[in-house]
Amino acid sequence: MRESPSFFAFPMMLSLHAIGMGLAAGVNGALAMRLLGAARAIPVPELKRFFPAMWFGFWINALSGVALFIAYPTKALTNPVFYLKLALIAVAIGLSRATTRRVFAADAAPDPAPHVRRLAVLSLICWTSAITAGRLLAYTYTHILAGT
Amino acid sequence: MTGIHAFQMKLVKAFASFTSVGASMHTHWGWPAAETVHFIGLSLLLGTLVLWDLRLLGVGKRIPVAAAHQMIRWTLAGFAVTAVSGVSFLMAEPTEYIYNSAFHFKMLFIAIAGVNAAVFYLTIGRRTLARGTDQDTSLPAKIFAVISLSMWIGVIVSGRLLTFYRPGWCGTDIPEIVATCVPQKRP
C-alpha cells in the first residue's frame, strides 16, 4: 500500500482512521460525559441507539489500522508505544462494555451509581491516552522499515 | 499584487507575527502535543455531533430533540479545542497552510458547516427543538443533519490530506517570497 499505484491509498487509510477514531472515542466519550452529568435530559439507556455508530467507527479503525500496519510493520513492531496504544484500546473497549452492560440494562437506575461514574472517568482517561499514544507513534519510532 | 495574493500574504504576516507561539511549537514536543490536543478535540466534536445529527435523522427517537441538543455545547467545546490547537499550527508554519489546497478545502467545509448550522437555527431550529419523545423531525431538518455530517467528514479527510499537499519550505524571506511560494530545500 505504501507504494500503491493509487496516490490516495495511504492518505485515505489515514483519513478513515481519523473518522473511526472520532466515532469510537467520541461516542464512548459522549456516554462517559453523560454519566458524569453532561446533557442530563438525555435518558442514558437511549444512548445505546448510537452504539452501532461507535462499533462502526471501531471496525473502520481495526481495518484501516491493519492496512496502515501492513504498510509499515517494522515501524510499529519496534515501537513500545504501539503496544501501549493497543493495550489502552483493549482496556477502553473492556470499560465500554462493562459500562454499557450496567447502564443500558432495562432495570438500570436512572442516576449513575458512583462505581459507574468511576468507569466513565477511566474510560475518558483511556480513550484520550489511546489517542495520545496513536499520535505519538509518528514521533517515537526508531525504524521505518526492516533494515533501516 | 492584488486580490487573493495580497490577502494570503496578509494572513501569513498576521499568523507569523505570533513568534513565541511559533517558537514553542518548534520545541521537541510542541508539535506532537498540539496534534494530540487537536485529535482529542476532533473526537469530542464528532462524537457529540453524531448524537445530535443522528437524532435529527431518526436514531434514538425516545430522546427529545431538545435533550439531544444539550450535547451541542460539548461539540462547540470540541470545536474550540481544535480551533485553538489548529491556529497554533498556522502561527508556527503559516505558509504550509495558507498555500495548501487541502487546507483551503478544509476551511471551506468548516464555513459551509457553520452556515448550515446558522441557517438551521434561523429557520426551523425552534420548531425542531420542540419535537419531543418519539417524534420524528421534518425532512428539512434531516437535510441539515446530512449536510452537517458530510461537511465534518470532509473537514477530517481534508485535514488528514493536508500534510500531503504542503507547499514546502518557502524560504526565510517571508512574506516577500511567499506570494509566489516556490518550495525550497531547507538549508
Contacts between the chains, C-beta under 8 A, distances in Angstrom:
chain1	res1	chain2	res2	distance
A	11	B	160	6.6
A	11	B	161	5.3
A	11	B	164	5.4
A	14	B	160	4.9
A	15	B	156	6.6
A	15	B	157	4.3
A	15	B	160	4.3
A	15	B	161	6.7
A	18	B	39	7.4
A	18	B	42	6.9
A	18	B	156	5.1
A	18	B	157	7.9
A	18	B	159	7.4
A	18	B	160	5.1
A	19	B	46	7.6
A	19	B	153	6.1
A	19	B	156	5.4
A	19	B	157	7.5
A	21	B	39	6.9
A	21	B	42	7.5
A	21	B	43	6.0
A	22	B	42	5.5
A	22	B	43	5.0
A	22	B	45	7.4
A	22	B	46	3.2
A	22	B	47	6.3
A	22	B	156	6.6
A	23	B	46	6.5
A	23	B	47	6.9
A	23	B	50	6.6
A	25	B	43	4.1
A	25	B	47	6.6
A	26	B	43	4.3
A	26	B	44	6.5
A	26	B	45	7.5
A	26	B	46	4.7
A	26	B	47	1.8
A	26	B	48	6.8
A	26	B	50	6.9
A	27	B	47	4.9
A	27	B	50	6.7
A	27	B	51	7.4
A	28	B	47	7.4
A	29	B	43	6.2
A	29	B	44	6.1
A	29	B	47	5.0
A	29	B	48	7.8
A	30	B	47	4.7
A	30	B	48	5.0
A	30	B	51	5.6
A	30	B	71	6.4
A	30	B	74	7.3
A	33	B	48	7.9
A	33	B	74	6.4
A	38	B	70	7.3
A	38	B	71	7.3
A	38	B	74	6.2
A	39	B	67	6.8
A	39	B	68	7.7
A	39	B	70	3.6
A	39	B	71	4.8
A	39	B	74	7.5
A	40	B	70	7.2
A	41	B	64	6.8
A	41	B	66	6.9
A	41	B	67	3.4
A	41	B	70	5.6
A	42	B	51	8.0
A	42	B	63	5.5
A	42	B	67	4.8
A	42	B	68	6.4
A	42	B	70	6.7
A	42	B	71	7.3
A	43	B	62	6.4
A	43	B	63	6.5
A	43	B	67	7.7
A	46	B	60	5.0
A	46	B	62	4.7
A	46	B	63	4.9
A	47	B	51	7.6
A	47	B	60	7.2
A	49	B	54	7.8
A	49	B	59	5.1
A	49	B	60	3.7
A	49	B	62	7.9
A	50	B	50	6.8
A	50	B	51	5.7
A	50	B	54	6.2
A	50	B	59	6.5
A	50	B	60	6.2
A	53	B	50	5.6
A	53	B	54	6.6
A	53	B	59	8.0
A	127	B	43	7.2
A	128	B	40	5.4
A	131	B	36	6.6
A	131	B	39	5.1
A	131	B	40	5.4
A	131	B	43	6.4
A	132	B	36	4.8
A	132	B	40	7.7
A	134	B	39	7.6
A	135	B	32	6.3
A	135	B	35	5.2
A	135	B	36	4.5
A	135	B	39	5.6
A	136	B	32	5.8
A	136	B	36	7.2
A	138	B	32	7.4
A	139	B	32	4.8
